[in-house]
Amino acid sequence: MTRRPVRPYHSARWNEPVLFELGGPGRRGTVPPASWSDTDASSLIPAALRRTTAPELPELAEPEVQRHYLRLSQETLGMIGISLFGTCTMKYNPRIVERVVARPYLAEVHPLQDPSTMQGVLGVIHALEQQLSALSGMAAFTFQPGGGAAAAFTHACVTRAYHAARGEGEQRTQIITTAQSHPSSPSTAHAAGYEIITLPVEADGYPSVDALRAAVSDRTAALMVNNPDDMGIYNPHIKEWVEIVHEAGGLCFYDHANFNGVMTRLRAAELGFDACMFMLHKTFGGAKGGGGPAVGAYGCSEQLTPFLPGPRVERSDDGFTLVDPVGGIGRVREYLGNVPQIVAAHAWITAMGADGMREAADLSVLANNYMEHRLLQVRGVTKAFPQMGMRRLEMTRFSLETVAADTGVTVADIQNRMTDFGIDAFWMSHEPWIVPEPFTPEAGEGWSLEDIDYWIDVLAHVIDEAYETPELVRTAPHNQAVARVDGSGLDDPARWATTWRSSLRKQQKG
C-alpha cells in the first residue's frame, strides 16, 4: 500500500513557570464586595480555626491565569494526537456528558444528604447496574472500586469473605493467574494476603488445561484471568477452565478490561464465572487520565452479593434507597464511587444500545485485523505467536525485536520518535515482556481509516529512519515540548517535591 508523507509537526514549548513564580502583590481576578451581608463572616468561624496570617498564595490577574493554563495545555504530551493506546481502550469522551455532570443537580449533590433528595442520581446508578448485569449476566454490581486494580482487590476481599463464611478461609490460600493476566490480578491478590500461582504461557498463546489442573487443589481460592488477553488471543478452553476451578471449590473472576471486542458477544455468567470487572473509563466512554476518574465496576453472582461493599443502591416502591449488605466486606472507597463516570457510562450505553455496541465490537475487531495486515508489511515488524493463524480480537501484540537487533534502536526509542509527528506514545506491554521489544496498538471503533493509516505510515517512516539514521531516533523526541526526561533523581526524595513549600525548603537546603 502506498504510504502518505508524514506531516511536519512541532509542539509548543513555553518553559512555563509554576503559578507561584508568576504574578505580583495586589493582583486580582475578581474582587468581591467588602461584605456579602450584614454579618461579620469572621464571627461564624471558631476562634481556634481562624488564620493568624494570610495564606501564601500567588496573586495574579485573570488574563495571567488564563494564559498560564492555555500554555500548559499546548504543552500536553499525550491524548491530543492519534492515540491507539493498546490494552487501555481509549474512546472519545462526548463533551455533552462533561456538560451534564458539571450541572448543579449532580456537581453540587453531597453523598451524605438524605437519599430522598438525590433520587435522580441514585436512579442513574441503579440503571447502570441493570445495564451491566444484562451485559454480563451478573446479579449485582458495585461502582466503588477506583479502577481495575481496585476491582481486582475487591474480588480478593470478597473471595476471602466467601470462603470464611463456608469455614474454609484458613484453608484456601492460593489464587491462580496467568503470565498474560493483567498485573493488577496477582499484585492485589497478594496484597490481600494470598499466595499467587502464575501459569506460564505456552506455544498456542495461553496456558494449557493440564497446567491448570496441576495448579488447582483444595487450597485454591480463585482464578483471576483476562480473556481475550493483550495479544488479542481468546482462550478457547475457558469454559473448561472455569469447570476445573469450580470442581476444586474455587471462585472464578473475569477481568473484562478487554471487553471492547466481545461486547454483546459473550456474557461472563454464561461462561460460568462468579464475578467480573468492567472499566467504565475504557469500554463505556468515560474519561480517563492521571489515575483520577477511573471506575472498576465489580459485578458478581447471587451467591457473592451478600459480601459486596456498601452502600448499594436498591429500588423499592418508595424509590431508591442506600443499603449496606449484612456481612459485606465494608467500603473499598468512599461513598458511591466516581458518580460522574457512572453517568458517562450510562449515557454511552443508552445512546449505543445493544445494536450499536455489537457494531462497535465488530468495527474494533475489523480495525485490529486491518492494522495487523498492514503492520506486518512494515520492515522489521513481527507479531506475538506468529504460528497462530486465527484472527486476533481487539488488539495484537507486535514486536520490533528485528529492528532492535539490526539497528540498536529500541521500541522505546521508536515510541519517542513517533511523538515528533503528532502521534501519542503507544503502549508497549505490561511487565514481564513475554514478547521482546513489544508494542500493542488498539484502534477500537472510534478512529477513522485515515487516522489508522497515518499511524502506520509514521511507524514505517520512523523504522526507515532507524535503519538509515539510527542516532536521530535514539535521541528523540526532537519536536516535543520537552526532550527526554532525566529520570536519575526520581527515586531521590531530596531532589523532587510535590508541593511548592517542600520545593522551597529543598532549594534552601541546596
C-alpha positions, -999 to +999 in steps of 0.1 A: +000+000+000+013+035-009+024+055+021+014+091+026+041+115+036+043+123+073+032+158+083+056+183+098+049+188+134+063+208+164+046+212+197+046+245+217+075+250+240+069+277+266+092+268+295+063+279+316+069+287+353+047+274+381+019+297+393+038+306+424+065+322+402+040+344+383+020+375+392+028+402+417+015+417+450-020+430+448-031+415+415-066+400+415-090+383+391-124+391+407-127+414+437-157+406+458-177+433+477-163+443+510-191+424+527-216+399+514-240+405+542-246+425+574-230+396+594-193+397+601-181+364+585-153+361+610-178+356+637-190+324+620-156+308+624-145+295+658-115+314+671-093+284+672-098+278+635-091+314+623-059+321+605-034+344+621-015+350+589-026+354+553-023+322+531+008+321+509-010+321+476+001+335+442-015+368+433-025+370+396-048+388+373-073+367+353-055+370+319-023+357+335-041+326+349-058+320+315-026+323+296-008+300+320-032+272+317-035+277+279+002+273+276+002+242+297-025+227+276-004+234+245+025+215+261+004+184+268+024+154+259-004+129+252-040+122+244-042+151+218-030+133+187-038+099+172-037+076+203-040+039+195-033+032+231-035-006+234-046-026+265-063+005+277-092+012+252-092+049+246-125+063+234-138+097+226-155+113+257-185+132+244-185+168+255-222+168+262-216+144+291-190+167+306-215+195+305-242+173+321-221+162+351-210+198+357-246+209+362-256+217+398-281+188+401-251+165+400-220+186+408-235+200+440-250+168+454-234+157+486-232+119+492-243+123+528-275+141+521-307+121+525-314+096+497-348+111+491-331+143+479-309+126+453-333+102+436-322+111+401-285+103+409-294+070+426-317+062+397-288+066+372-265+044+394-292+017+396-299+019+358-262+014+350-261-016+373-290-031+354-273-025+321-240-041+332-259-070+346-276-075+312-241-074+295-225-098+320-253-120+335-241-110+370-267-104+397-253-071+412-226-045+408-207-021+429-191+011+415-169+019+445-136+005+431-114+032+417-102+013+387-093-022+375-067-029+402-092-018+429-118-041+414-094-070+414-086-062+451-123-061+458-127-096+444-098-108+465-116-094+496-150-109+485-133-142+479-118-143+514-152-134+529-170-161+509-146-189+519-146-177+555-183-179+556-181-215+545-155-223+571-127-226+545-110-193+549-078-207+565-076-235+540-080-216+507-049-195+505-039-196+468-051-176+438-042-187+403-034-162+375-015-165+342+016-148+328-007-128+305-031-117+332-030-080+340-005-074+368-033-060+390-047-095+395-016-111+411-005-079+428-038-071+445-044-107+454-010-108+471-017-075+488-049-092+502-028-119+517-030-147+491-002-169+476-001-165+439+003-193+413+012-179+378+006-203+349+031-198+320+020-190+285+026-219+262+031-223+224-005-216+215-006-183+234-022-194+267-015-219+295-027-255+289-056-272+306-031-296+321-011-268+337-043-255+353-052-290+365-018-293+381-022-260+399-057-264+415-061-281+448-082-278+480-062-247+487-074-229+456-094-198+465-099-183+430-089-180+394-083-144+381-079-141+344-084-117+314-097-131+282-090-122+254-056-112+266-035-083+255-021-102+225-057-105+212-058-142+219-091-157+232-086-189+252-110-215+236-108-237+267-121-210+291-153-228+300-133-259+309-110-238+330-140-225+350-153-260+355-119-272+367-117-244+393-152-249+404-147-286+409-118-277+432-141-254+452-126-221+439-142-190+425-136-175+390-131-138+383-132-124+347-111-093+341-131-076+313-105-048+306-105-062+270-143-064+267-145-040+237-140-066+210-166-090+225-193-067+236-227-084+233-209-115+220-204-132+254-215-129+290-193-138+319-220-156+338-228-179+308-191-189+307-196-199+344-177-170+360-187-160+396-176-123+392-163-099+366-150-064+363-156-037+337-136-005+333-161+023+327-132+046+316-122+021+289-152+003+274-180+027+281-168+061+270-158+076+304-129+099+307-095+086+317-064+103+329-039+106+357-055+078+377-083+101+387-117+095+371-114+057+368-141+033+378-137-005+381-172-018+381-173-051+400-201-075+394-208-108+410-233-137+411-261-141+436-240-162+460-214-134+463-238-105+465-240-106+504-203-099+506-203-067+484-191-034+498-218-009+507-237+012+504-256-003+475-285+013+456-317-007+459-351+001+444-384-002+463-419+010+459-409+043+475-379+049+452-342+043+456-325+037+489-290+030+502-284-003+519-253-018+535-251-055+529-251-076+561-218-094+562-203-073+534-166-065+532-171-029+541-161+000+519-133-001+494-136+035+486-156+065+499-193+068+493-207+056+460-176+058+438-169+082+409-205+092+401-197+115+371-182+085+353-212+064+362-233+089+344-210+089+314-211+052+311-249+051+314-252+077+287-228+059+264-246+025+268-280+041+264-270+060+233-254+030+217-279+004+225-273-033+220-271-030+182-247-001+185-224-019+209-224-050+187-214-029+157-187-012+177-173-045+187-173-056+151-156-025+140-130-029+167-121-064+156-121-054+119-099-024+126-074-045+145-071-071+118-067-044+092-039-029+113-023-063+116-024-068+078-007-035+071+018-036+100+032-070+091+041-054+057+064-029+075+101-038+077+111-055+109+076-059+124+065-093+137+036-104+159+034-125+190+029-162+184+030-158+146+023-195+142-013-189+154-034-184+123-067-174+139-079-137+138-070-116+168-095-097+189-094-060+197-056-057+197-025-076+187+009-075+203+037-069+178+074-069+182+103-047+170+129-073+180+143-075+145+146-037+142+165-036+176+188-064+165+195-047+131+199-011+143+203-010+181+172+012+181+147+001+208+110+001+209+111+029+234+133+050+210+107+045+182+079+053+206+096+086+214+103+094+178+067+089+167+056+116+191+076+140+169+049+136+142+019+143+164+013+106+173+007+099+210+031+074+226+019+039+221+016+013+248+043-013+248+034-041+272+028-050+309+059-064+325+073-090+322+078-087+285+069-121+271+073-106+237+107-088+231+106-051+221+067-051+222+041-026+211+004-031+214-017-007+193-055-007+196-077+011+171-111+004+187-141+016+168-136+053+171-106+060+148-110+067+111-093+046+084-073+077+076-061+080+112-051+043+114-032+046+081-014+077+092-003+060+124+011+031+105+027+054+080+045+072+108+057+040+123+071+028+089+088+062+084+105+060+118+116+024+112+132+036+080+150+063+100+162+037+124+179+018+096+192+050+079+200+075+107+196+055+139+211+083+161+182+105+151+157+080+165+178+072+196+179+108+207+142+115+201+119+133+207+131+165+190+099+183+183+081+179+216+077+204+244+104+185+264+131+162+253+139+130+272+132+134+309+162+129+332+149+101+355+180+098+376+165+117+405+131+101+406+140+078+434+158+105+454+134+124+478+160+151+482+157+161+445+119+162+439+090+178+456+052+175+453+043+209+468+057+244+464+066+247+501+086+215+500+103+227+468+113+259+485+127+240+516+148+218+494+161+247+473+171+265+505+189+233+517+207+230+484 
